[in-house]
Amino acid sequence: MSASDKDPIVAVATAAGRGGVGIVRLSFSKDFDADVLEALFPGRSFTPRHAHLYPVLDASGELLDEAIVLYFPGPSSYTGESVLEIQAHGGPVLLRMIVRTVLEKCRHLHFRLAEPGEFTKRAFLNGRMDLAQAEAVSDLIDAVSESAAHAAVRSLSGDFSDRVRDVGLQIDELRAFVEAALDFPEEETDFLAEGHILERTRAAADALKGVLENAVQGRVLRDGISVTLVGSPNVGKSSLLNALAGEEVAIVTDVAGTTRDRIEHWVTVRGVPIRIVDTAGLRRTDDIVESKGIERTLEAASRADVVLHLVDASGGIVDEPEVLELVMRHVRPRTPLITVANKADAGCKVVPEGAVLISAKTRDGLEALREALLAAAGVASTTDGLFMARERHLEALRAALEHVECALRVAHEGAMMDLFAEELRLAGQALGSILGETTPDDLLGMIFSKFCIGK
């Protein structure tokens, strides 16, 4: 730990703005307990983890508020240090005055304002939680759906960490067995067969695939899916956006080219947040404004997780194949494309094979479209049991799986078994980065800097 990680800190722990209750949180070395309590509440006694109603006085002795005060002596606290929470009325001016009072009365202890996420960072540094659990704190605060909140709680409680740790243990045991065999080459035994090494390595690979599959869905719960609507003008993209949103988000008229700029709206489908992007209709045009809108359509398509291509099932609007080809040249590789045949209420003359048939006007077929969206994004039929995950977790899991599969290839090809052991070591190192066991300080700083102040 650097010296700054040991400084006593204080911050407002509740969200900005007015509220019935506001919390000022302090974290400090257990050696400072008596000094802090006496400086802020002279002559008062404290029972750990019990609520006390005490007056909060400023440096000049003037009453600021009557507050509930909770004292958690270290290491049995959120941060692993001693923690004091002052629960006052939730006026932002009052809370700032209390923070200023703490800094003034505890100046001799060198208190400072906490940085974003510093309380949780100290919980990680002091072994109160691993890095995946620490990240889940932020994910729980930022959850945009009930499913996301449940998944974040599972990660916070250690479900994700336990599964990563279990696979890591399998890999470590394999590596230990192989390295022991390499250390005693005089033992004339087929240690690959004797230790069932190949079978156990395949089992570790399968376990990694299971964790990765769950983590992919957890990342979707956290970050959501970006879906871009494309198609010819007046094919019903804005009507579909309104139908999925359940409200009039976009203007709908019979005039082609009404949508000149992209319109974004978040919806939730079975707990999964989905960002729907309605875009300008794609066609050949000399209109400068409409051409700019088409440029933005292609830009939105380049960032989409899923592209919905709308066509007119009634045959009233002819789809131009070269337009779709233009879109697909801009999307990322392997981005799913779902063809949606709209205006089914007006007749079904043109329905491409595999298309989802809907009517944005009557809302028929929308449930099938929602299911197709989730399937294209790789989300299972239920979000029960999912844990929250981030892109860095997916990268680490993919790296670990790649090293384990490489170890299997090494064994099958009869290469030197020290290479096999090295691949297992690298796999374990990748898994360790998820839990913070092999995470560089600059990455830690980046992770916790995205937290809110006071958490």
DRENRO-678517 format. One record per residue (C-alpha): residue number from 1; residue in three letters; z, y negated, x negated. Coordinates in nm, 3 decimals. Example, Ala and Ser with C-alpha at 12.3 -4.5 7.8 and 13.67 -1.06 7.14 Angstrom:
! DRENRO-678517
  nr rest      c3      c2      c1
   1  ALA   0.780   0.450  -1.230
   2  SER   0.714   0.106  -1.367
END
This chain:
! DRENRO-678517
  nr rest      c3      c2      c1
   1  MET   0.000   0.000   0.000
   2  SER  -0.067  -0.355  -0.114
   3  ALA   0.205  -0.619  -0.094
   4  SER   0.050  -0.767   0.222
   5  ASP   0.098  -0.438   0.401
   6  LYS   0.473  -0.474   0.355
   7  ASP   0.507  -0.834   0.472
   8  PRO   0.711  -0.881   0.792
   9  ILE   0.469  -0.982   1.070
  10  VAL   0.481  -1.137   1.417
  11  ALA   0.223  -1.190   1.691
  12  VAL   0.179  -1.224   2.065
  13  ALA   0.107  -0.869   2.184
  14  THR  -0.017  -0.951   2.535
  15  ALA  -0.361  -1.078   2.631
  16  ALA  -0.444  -1.447   2.612
  17  GLY  -0.386  -1.653   2.926
  18  ARG  -0.110  -1.696   3.181
  19  GLY   0.087  -1.402   3.317
  20  GLY   0.419  -1.299   3.460
  21  VAL   0.533  -1.148   3.131
  22  GLY   0.430  -1.210   2.772
  23  ILE   0.542  -1.008   2.470
  24  VAL   0.603  -1.128   2.117
  25  ARG   0.614  -0.836   1.874
  26  LEU   0.769  -0.824   1.526
  27  SER   0.743  -0.550   1.262
  28  PHE   0.945  -0.556   0.943
  29  SER   1.111  -0.340   0.679
  30  LYS   1.427  -0.161   0.791
  31  ASP   1.604  -0.341   0.506
  32  PHE   1.559  -0.665   0.704
  33  ASP   1.712  -0.539   1.032
  34  ALA   2.044  -0.721   1.011
  35  ASP   1.888  -1.044   0.880
  36  VAL   1.620  -1.060   1.150
  37  LEU   1.857  -0.984   1.441
  38  GLU   2.116  -1.233   1.322
  39  ALA   1.858  -1.505   1.255
  40  LEU   1.701  -1.479   1.600
  41  PHE   2.000  -1.375   1.812
  42  PRO   2.317  -1.471   1.623
  43  GLY   2.632  -1.292   1.732
  44  ARG   2.444  -1.056   1.965
  45  SER   2.474  -0.678   1.947
  46  PHE   2.181  -0.439   1.984
  47  THR   2.161  -0.079   2.100
  48  PRO   1.836   0.079   1.979
  49  ARG   1.573   0.129   2.251
  50  HIS   1.786  -0.044   2.517
  51  ALA   1.687  -0.359   2.705
  52  HIS   1.902  -0.667   2.643
  53  LEU   1.882  -0.998   2.833
  54  TYR   1.936  -1.269   2.571
  55  PRO   1.855  -1.640   2.544
  56  VAL   1.578  -1.736   2.304
  57  LEU   1.669  -2.057   2.120
  58  ASP   1.438  -2.259   1.897
  59  ALA   1.529  -2.374   1.547
  60  SER   1.715  -2.677   1.684
  61  GLY   1.918  -2.466   1.927
  62  GLU   1.725  -2.566   2.241
  63  LEU   1.677  -2.295   2.504
  64  LEU   1.319  -2.169   2.528
  65  ASP   1.365  -1.883   2.774
  66  GLU   1.583  -1.592   2.886
  67  ALA   1.406  -1.282   2.761
  68  ILE   1.432  -0.904   2.757
  69  VAL   1.471  -0.797   2.395
  70  LEU   1.406  -0.443   2.270
  71  TYR   1.494  -0.320   1.921
  72  PHE   1.334  -0.010   1.767
  73  PRO   1.479   0.070   1.422
  74  GLY   1.239   0.228   1.177
  75  PRO   1.101   0.480   1.130
  76  SER   1.128   0.570   1.502
  77  SER   0.896   0.295   1.621
  78  TYR   0.528   0.231   1.686
  79  THR   0.460   0.105   1.333
  80  GLY   0.707   0.324   1.145
  81  GLU   0.891   0.006   1.045
  82  SER   1.158  -0.166   1.251
  83  VAL   1.008  -0.334   1.558
  84  LEU   1.149  -0.607   1.780
  85  GLU   0.984  -0.699   2.110
  86  ILE   1.070  -1.019   2.297
  87  GLN   0.954  -1.001   2.658
  88  ALA   0.947  -1.356   2.793
  89  HIS   0.762  -1.532   3.072
  90  GLY   0.389  -1.520   3.010
  91  GLY   0.294  -1.881   2.952
  92  PRO   0.073  -1.920   2.643
  93  VAL   0.252  -2.237   2.531
  94  LEU   0.592  -2.069   2.561
  95  LEU   0.475  -1.764   2.364
  96  ARG   0.339  -1.984   2.087
  97  MET   0.675  -2.164   2.074
  98  ILE   0.858  -1.831   2.039
  99  VAL   0.626  -1.722   1.758
 100  ARG   0.682  -2.054   1.583
 101  THR   1.057  -2.009   1.623
 102  VAL   1.040  -1.663   1.461
 103  LEU   0.844  -1.804   1.167
 104  GLU   1.091  -2.093   1.125
 105  LYS   1.413  -1.894   1.162
 106  CYS   1.289  -1.608   0.944
 107  ARG   1.118  -1.821   0.681
 108  HIS   1.351  -1.681   0.415
 109  LEU   1.216  -1.331   0.493
 110  HIS   0.854  -1.449   0.451
 111  PHE   0.730  -1.358   0.798
 112  ARG   0.362  -1.425   0.866
 113  LEU   0.124  -1.397   1.160
 114  ALA  -0.019  -1.049   1.207
 115  GLU  -0.387  -0.986   1.152
 116  PRO  -0.602  -0.811   1.415
 117  GLY  -0.493  -0.449   1.453
 118  GLU  -0.222  -0.480   1.188
 119  PHE   0.053  -0.317   1.393
 120  THR  -0.165  -0.011   1.451
 121  LYS  -0.283  -0.016   1.090
 122  ARG   0.080   0.009   0.979
 123  ALA   0.133   0.298   1.219
 124  PHE  -0.154   0.474   1.039
 125  LEU  -0.038   0.381   0.689
 126  ASN   0.316   0.497   0.769
 127  GLY   0.203   0.834   0.904
 128  ARG   0.279   0.766   1.270
 129  MET  -0.080   0.856   1.365
 130  ASP  -0.403   0.954   1.193
 131  LEU  -0.710   0.731   1.183
 132  ALA  -0.884   0.892   1.482
 133  GLN  -0.571   0.835   1.691
 134  ALA  -0.547   0.476   1.569
 135  GLU  -0.907   0.410   1.675
 136  ALA  -0.829   0.561   2.015
 137  VAL  -0.574   0.282   2.072
 138  SER  -0.856   0.027   2.063
 139  ASP  -1.081   0.253   2.270
 140  LEU  -0.815   0.285   2.540
 141  ILE  -0.779  -0.093   2.558
 142  ASP  -1.158  -0.139   2.576
 143  ALA  -1.228   0.149   2.819
 144  VAL  -1.473   0.043   3.091
 145  SER  -1.426   0.343   3.320
 146  GLU  -1.153   0.586   3.422
 147  SER  -1.332   0.870   3.242
 148  ALA  -1.342   0.665   2.922
 149  ALA  -0.972   0.585   2.957
 150  HIS  -0.884   0.953   3.005
 151  ALA  -1.096   1.048   2.702
 152  ALA  -0.927   0.779   2.490
 153  VAL  -0.584   0.909   2.592
 154  ARG  -0.684   1.260   2.485
 155  SER  -0.787   1.128   2.145
 156  LEU  -0.471   0.920   2.119
 157  SER  -0.257   1.225   2.198
 158  GLY  -0.428   1.413   1.914
 159  ASP  -0.673   1.646   2.095
 160  PHE  -0.970   1.534   1.886
 161  SER  -0.768   1.530   1.563
 162  ASP  -0.634   1.881   1.629
 163  ARG  -0.983   2.023   1.674
 164  VAL  -1.108   1.853   1.358
 165  ARG  -0.799   1.970   1.169
 166  ASP  -0.842   2.331   1.293
 167  VAL  -1.201   2.349   1.170
 168  GLY  -1.098   2.185   0.843
 169  LEU  -0.832   2.452   0.796
 170  GLN  -1.089   2.729   0.848
 171  ILE  -1.311   2.572   0.582
 172  ASP  -1.022   2.521   0.338
 173  GLU  -0.918   2.885   0.371
 174  LEU  -1.273   3.000   0.304
 175  ARG  -1.299   2.777   0.000
 176  ALA  -0.963   2.900  -0.133
 177  PHE  -1.076   3.263  -0.098
 178  VAL  -1.407   3.198  -0.276
 179  GLU  -1.247   3.000  -0.558
 180  ALA  -0.984   3.272  -0.608
 181  ALA  -1.261   3.530  -0.639
 182  LEU  -1.441   3.309  -0.890
 183  ASP  -1.122   3.279  -1.094
 184  PHE  -1.094   3.659  -1.125
 185  PRO  -1.448   3.782  -1.195
 186  GLU  -1.313   4.100  -1.349
 187  GLU  -1.219   4.226  -1.002
 188  GLU  -1.508   4.455  -0.917
 189  THR  -1.532   4.397  -0.545
 190  ASP  -1.785   4.247  -0.312
 191  PHE  -1.566   3.959  -0.209
 192  LEU  -1.827   3.828   0.039
 193  ALA  -1.799   4.150   0.239
 194  GLU  -1.432   4.204   0.162
 195  GLY  -1.330   3.864   0.296
 196  HIS  -1.588   3.858   0.578
 197  ILE  -1.699   3.529   0.423
 198  LEU  -2.035   3.501   0.595
 199  GLU  -1.891   3.581   0.937
 200  ARG  -1.608   3.331   0.891
 201  THR  -1.851   3.065   0.767
 202  ARG  -2.074   3.115   1.070
 203  ALA  -1.764   3.086   1.291
 204  ALA  -1.675   2.757   1.121
 205  ALA  -2.030   2.630   1.180
 206  ASP  -2.012   2.727   1.548
 207  ALA  -1.675   2.552   1.582
 208  LEU  -1.820   2.238   1.423
 209  LYS  -2.113   2.245   1.665
 210  GLY  -1.868   2.261   1.956
 211  VAL  -1.668   1.964   1.831
 212  LEU  -1.988   1.770   1.763
 213  GLU  -2.125   1.838   2.112
 214  ASN  -1.803   1.710   2.267
 215  ALA  -1.796   1.410   2.033
 216  VAL  -2.154   1.314   2.123
 217  GLN  -2.055   1.294   2.489
 218  GLY  -1.737   1.108   2.396
 219  ARG  -1.944   0.850   2.210
 220  VAL  -2.152   0.802   2.524
 221  LEU  -1.834   0.744   2.725
 222  ARG  -1.726   0.481   2.474
 223  ASP  -2.053   0.298   2.409
 224  GLY  -2.245   0.376   2.727
 225  ILE  -2.617   0.443   2.770
 226  SER  -2.885   0.177   2.744
 227  VAL  -3.165   0.242   2.995
 228  THR  -3.483   0.033   3.001
 229  LEU  -3.706   0.019   3.311
 230  VAL  -4.077  -0.012   3.234
 231  GLY  -4.389   0.000   3.444
 232  SER  -4.664  -0.204   3.601
 233  PRO  -4.583  -0.524   3.793
 234  ASN  -4.457  -0.473   4.150
 235  VAL  -4.398  -0.100   4.100
 236  GLY  -4.033  -0.149   4.204
 237  LYS  -3.832  -0.190   3.885
 238  SER  -3.618  -0.474   4.019
 239  SER  -3.570  -0.289   4.348
 240  LEU  -3.449   0.016   4.155
 241  LEU  -3.208  -0.199   3.952
 242  ASN  -3.065  -0.341   4.276
 243  ALA  -3.038   0.007   4.429
 244  LEU  -2.852   0.147   4.127
 245  ALA  -2.627  -0.160   4.106
 246  GLY  -2.551  -0.157   4.479
 247  GLU  -2.614  -0.533   4.498
 248  GLU  -2.893  -0.790   4.470
 249  VAL  -2.896  -0.839   4.095
 250  ALA  -3.268  -0.912   4.054
 251  ILE  -3.512  -1.113   4.266
 252  VAL  -3.755  -0.893   4.457
 253  THR  -4.082  -1.029   4.601
 254  ASP  -4.431  -0.902   4.675
 255  VAL  -4.569  -1.133   4.407
 256  ALA  -4.661  -0.946   4.088
 257  GLY  -4.497  -1.076   3.772
 258  THR  -4.180  -1.214   3.937
 259  THR  -3.961  -1.081   3.656
 260  ARG  -4.048  -1.284   3.346
 261  ASP  -3.738  -1.206   3.135
 262  ARG  -3.518  -0.901   3.107
 263  ILE  -3.220  -0.868   3.342
 264  GLU  -2.922  -0.652   3.240
 265  HIS  -2.655  -0.498   3.459
 266  TRP  -2.385  -0.235   3.393
 267  VAL  -2.333   0.049   3.638
 268  THR  -2.109   0.355   3.617
 269  VAL  -2.238   0.704   3.691
 270  ARG  -1.973   0.976   3.702
 271  GLY  -1.755   0.776   3.467
 272  VAL  -2.034   0.703   3.218
 273  PRO  -2.117   0.332   3.168
 274  ILE  -2.492   0.268   3.186
 275  ARG  -2.661  -0.060   3.096
 276  ILE  -2.976  -0.094   3.307
 277  VAL  -3.234  -0.334   3.164
 278  ASP  -3.499  -0.455   3.408
 279  THR  -3.804  -0.590   3.226
 280  ALA  -4.125  -0.777   3.291
 281  GLY  -4.408  -0.568   3.433
 282  LEU  -4.656  -0.444   3.177
 283  ARG  -5.021  -0.542   3.221
 284  ARG  -5.297  -0.734   3.050
 285  THR  -5.237  -1.105   3.105
 286  ASP  -5.333  -1.447   2.967
 287  ASP  -5.020  -1.611   3.110
 288  ILE  -4.815  -1.735   2.811
 289  VAL  -4.479  -1.699   2.989
 290  GLU  -4.557  -1.353   3.122
 291  SER  -4.683  -1.245   2.778
 292  LYS  -4.350  -1.354   2.628
 293  GLY  -4.171  -1.145   2.891
 294  ILE  -4.381  -0.843   2.797
 295  GLU  -4.286  -0.893   2.431
 296  ARG  -3.922  -0.881   2.535
 297  THR  -3.990  -0.567   2.738
 298  LEU  -4.114  -0.391   2.427
 299  GLU  -3.814  -0.520   2.232
 300  ALA  -3.575  -0.379   2.496
 301  ALA  -3.760  -0.046   2.489
 302  SER  -3.714  -0.027   2.111
 303  ARG  -3.333  -0.028   2.157
 304  ALA  -3.313   0.199   2.463
 305  ASP  -3.133   0.532   2.469
 306  VAL  -3.345   0.637   2.769
 307  VAL  -3.670   0.490   2.904
 308  LEU  -3.744   0.505   3.278
 309  HIS  -4.117   0.478   3.342
 310  LEU  -4.184   0.382   3.704
 311  VAL  -4.508   0.465   3.882
 312  ASP  -4.614   0.406   4.243
 313  ALA  -4.598   0.738   4.433
 314  SER  -4.794   0.585   4.724
 315  GLY  -5.091   0.510   4.498
 316  GLY  -5.090   0.140   4.584
 317  ILE  -5.050   0.033   4.221
 318  VAL  -5.254   0.211   3.957
 319  ASP  -5.063   0.293   3.641
 320  GLU  -5.240   0.209   3.316
 321  PRO  -5.193   0.493   3.061
 322  GLU  -5.251   0.262   2.766
 323  VAL  -4.955   0.052   2.879
 324  LEU  -4.717   0.349   2.853
 325  GLU  -4.870   0.438   2.516
 326  LEU  -4.785   0.086   2.399
 327  VAL  -4.423   0.128   2.509
 328  MET  -4.385   0.466   2.342
 329  ARG  -4.507   0.322   2.013
 330  HIS  -4.208   0.087   2.019
 331  VAL  -3.927   0.327   2.120
 332  ARG  -3.713   0.510   1.867
 333  PRO  -3.808   0.870   1.778
 334  ARG  -3.685   1.134   2.023
 335  THR  -3.588   0.874   2.287
 336  PRO  -3.600   1.056   2.624
 337  LEU  -3.863   0.939   2.873
 338  ILE  -3.809   0.995   3.246
 339  THR  -4.101   0.935   3.480
 340  VAL  -3.989   0.803   3.817
 341  ALA  -4.226   0.806   4.114
 342  ASN  -4.108   0.521   4.341
 343  LYS  -4.205   0.420   4.695
 344  ALA  -4.183   0.774   4.832
 345  ASP  -4.115   0.617   5.173
 346  ALA  -4.475   0.488   5.174
 347  GLY  -4.629   0.829   5.109
 348  CYS  -4.666   1.062   4.811
 349  LYS  -5.023   1.043   4.683
 350  VAL  -4.950   1.010   4.310
 351  VAL  -4.653   1.209   4.174
 352  PRO  -4.689   1.310   3.807
 353  GLU  -4.565   1.655   3.714
 354  GLY  -4.193   1.654   3.636
 355  ALA  -4.140   1.308   3.784
 356  VAL  -3.824   1.223   3.978
 357  LEU  -3.934   1.123   4.329
 358  ILE  -3.737   0.832   4.478
 359  SER  -3.748   0.543   4.716
 360  ALA  -3.565   0.237   4.588
 361  LYS  -3.604   0.091   4.938
 362  THR  -3.432   0.376   5.129
 363  ARG  -3.238   0.497   4.821
 364  ASP  -3.358   0.853   4.867
 365  GLY  -3.363   1.049   4.543
 366  LEU  -3.123   0.818   4.357
 367  GLU  -2.865   1.093   4.305
 368  ALA  -3.128   1.316   4.141
 369  LEU  -3.224   1.022   3.919
 370  ARG  -2.862   0.968   3.816
 371  GLU  -2.834   1.337   3.725
 372  ALA  -3.155   1.315   3.522
 373  LEU  -3.021   1.009   3.337
 374  LEU  -2.700   1.184   3.237
 375  ALA  -2.886   1.500   3.135
 376  ALA  -3.128   1.299   2.919
 377  ALA  -2.833   1.133   2.747
 378  GLY  -2.673   1.472   2.677
 379  VAL  -2.379   1.428   2.913
 380  ALA  -2.240   1.746   3.072
 381  SER  -2.189   1.786   3.445
 382  THR  -1.826   1.681   3.406
 383  THR  -1.641   1.449   3.171
 384  ASP  -1.317   1.646   3.206
 385  GLY  -1.178   1.750   2.870
 386  LEU  -1.388   1.507   2.668
 387  PHE  -1.226   1.307   2.391
 388  MET  -1.334   0.964   2.269
 389  ALA  -1.551   0.947   1.958
 390  ARG  -1.732   0.687   1.754
 391  GLU  -2.059   0.685   1.564
 392  ARG  -1.875   0.727   1.232
 393  HIS  -1.713   1.043   1.370
 394  LEU  -2.054   1.183   1.463
 395  GLU  -2.191   1.106   1.116
 396  ALA  -1.895   1.282   0.952
 397  LEU  -1.925   1.587   1.180
 398  ARG  -2.300   1.612   1.118
 399  ALA  -2.242   1.586   0.742
 400  ALA  -1.975   1.859   0.756
 401  LEU  -2.204   2.086   0.958
 402  GLU  -2.490   2.027   0.716
 403  HIS  -2.270   2.127   0.420
 404  VAL  -2.145   2.441   0.595
 405  GLU  -2.500   2.546   0.685
 406  CYS  -2.605   2.476   0.327
 407  ALA  -2.321   2.702   0.209
 408  LEU  -2.458   2.978   0.430
 409  ARG  -2.806   2.937   0.281
 410  VAL  -2.659   2.950  -0.069
 411  ALA  -2.483   3.278   0.011
 412  HIS  -2.793   3.435   0.168
 413  GLU  -3.010   3.334  -0.127
 414  GLY  -2.765   3.489  -0.374
 415  ALA  -2.713   3.165  -0.561
 416  MET  -2.408   3.090  -0.773
 417  MET  -2.097   3.103  -0.555
 418  ASP  -1.950   2.794  -0.714
 419  LEU  -2.222   2.608  -0.523
 420  PHE  -2.098   2.776  -0.206
 421  ALA  -1.745   2.654  -0.280
 422  GLU  -1.872   2.301  -0.356
 423  GLU  -2.052   2.278  -0.022
 424  LEU  -1.731   2.382   0.154
 425  ARG  -1.540   2.117  -0.041
 426  LEU  -1.785   1.848   0.071
 427  ALA  -1.759   1.969   0.432
 428  GLY  -1.381   1.939   0.418
 429  GLN  -1.408   1.594   0.265
 430  ALA  -1.634   1.477   0.550
 431  LEU  -1.385   1.603   0.809
 432  GLY  -1.100   1.437   0.620
 433  SER  -1.272   1.099   0.656
 434  ILE  -1.238   1.126   1.036
 435  LEU  -0.860   1.154   1.011
 436  GLY  -0.831   0.893   0.737
 437  GLU  -0.750   1.137   0.459
 438  THR  -1.050   1.033   0.249
 439  THR  -1.128   0.688   0.391
 440  PRO  -1.186   0.392   0.154
 441  ASP  -0.981   0.073   0.204
 442  ASP  -1.285  -0.140   0.291
 443  LEU  -1.369   0.088   0.584
 444  LEU  -1.009   0.071   0.704
 445  GLY  -1.028  -0.307   0.695
 446  MET  -1.347  -0.305   0.900
 447  ILE  -1.206  -0.064   1.159
 448  PHE  -0.882  -0.254   1.221
 449  SER  -1.044  -0.597   1.211
 450  LYS  -1.210  -0.511   1.545
 451  PHE  -0.871  -0.467   1.716
 452  CYS  -0.710  -0.743   1.919
 453  ILE  -0.429  -0.956   1.774
 454  GLY  -0.086  -0.807   1.842
 455  LYS  -0.211  -0.447   1.848
END
